[in-house]
Amino acid sequence: MDTSTLLAVTAALTALAYVIGRGRSLSQAANVGGIRNLNSLPFYYGMLTALWCGLPALALLILWVIFDEPIIHALVIDSLPEQMRQLSGSELGLLINSVENIAAGNSAAMGVDPHLQAASERLISLREASRQALVVVVLCGGLLFGIFGWARVRPQLKARVQVETTFKLALLLCSCIAIVTTLGIVLSVLFESLRFFQTVSFFDFIFGLDWSPQMAIRADQVGSSGAFGAVPLFVGTLLISAIAMLVAVPTGLMAAIYLSEYAGRRLRAVVKPLLEVLAGIPTVVYGFFAALTVAPMIRDNGAVLGLDVSSESALAAGLVMGVMIIPFVSSLSDDVINAVPQSLRDGSFGLGATRSETIRQVVIPAALPGIVGGVLLAVSRAIGETMIVVMAAGLAANLTANPLESVTTVTVQIVTLLVGDQEFDSPKTLSAFALGLMLFVVTLTLNYIALHVVRKYREQYE
């Protein structure tokens, strides 16, 4: 029985535990004068029995999956001859991979070391025994704990309190997992960035004007200067993001104002879903559109005007990215504007204000915190976009403020640096983590600024 089937059987056993736990509470309620005399509703008694059955079984399954392979590998290594067990860690890892390949049938039987062949057979037998033992342990554990939970069902049992406490602990655990995961990501990026800054000066990285992460193997090698000045990447990211926001924010905000304040119900029911469809289009489709339609159009029109426009330009990537981000601004702003109480509008109209004055002086200030949040989300989306930039703006790290030239962004360089087999000891690869750290700092700064603006205007409104 594989793991997915075992999970399905455990879920069925948990559902059965709920039914019999609830049934026991109902039968006992009949003996004490009805459900009113139970401490909790029958639902909670069933849920408590189901939790006693499902949680231990799930915990046993998770622990077994975590420690199963390390224990099996240790037992397989113990079965090898002494000279094989004394290999270094990396060599022993390659040896285990060979045993895995033999066990999977990926290696020819002829020419295989007899010791490795025996180890592969032991690996197969141990895994089969482990699967059988897992089924027995999980199902028996769930059954025994379920019987224990069923036996605890009494009219005086505070089942609701115990069930709610369990769910509170589960929610707290999920919150802690999210926090620990975020902390782990930040620390991993930070530690790898510190390794990079031990090789490359922090000030050279932040203020350097040349980006050429290819490290030279020979002294006369061309195009491999190993320059890690990230200013061209930052400038390219800001340039494309600024163009995208100049397109998305006014268009999205005006669309939200029209849909929420002027459009009728029928028109709104048609236009708003059409706008939100733009958010569901894959970014690679936007990239093709930018590379095959928008970029040639900008180049041809620029040639008519006598401008030298690159075939891959920041303007093409920014325009298409702005179109992609419009739904983020319009949808969130529309929801926030609709959440403004109608009493504020009625009071403004009662004082003699027109509809446009009401929107400018009452609705927008009241909805400003939500609008700022939507714009911040759009900025983060623009800074983190990769595919459109790759296909429409190129990979060249040019330090320029001209939107008609080819530029690149931080995210594109991170992808480029981490593609393929990489040595995580070279400055070239470690620079990707430094770029990621800079993105994290920029995002944190944007969040701080947005919170400051929201707090200021919210206090003024209240």
Secondary structure as UniProt FT lines:
FT   HELIX           3..31
FT   TURN            32..33
FT   HELIX           35..37
FT   HELIX           42..78
FT   HELIX           82..85
FT   HELIX           89..104
FT   TURN            110..111
FT   HELIX           114..151
FT   TURN            155..156
FT   HELIX           159..199
FT   HELIX           202..207
FT   STRAND          211..215
FT   TURN            219..220
FT   TURN            222..223
FT   STRAND          225..228
FT   HELIX           231..257
FT   HELIX           258..262
FT   HELIX           265..280
FT   HELIX           283..289
FT   HELIX           290..294
FT   HELIX           295..304
FT   TURN            305..306
FT   HELIX           314..338
FT   HELIX           342..350
FT   TURN            351..352
FT   HELIX           355..358
FT   HELIX           359..363
FT   HELIX           364..384
FT   HELIX           387..392
FT   TURN            403..404
FT   HELIX           410..417
FT   TURN            424..425
FT   HELIX           427..461
//
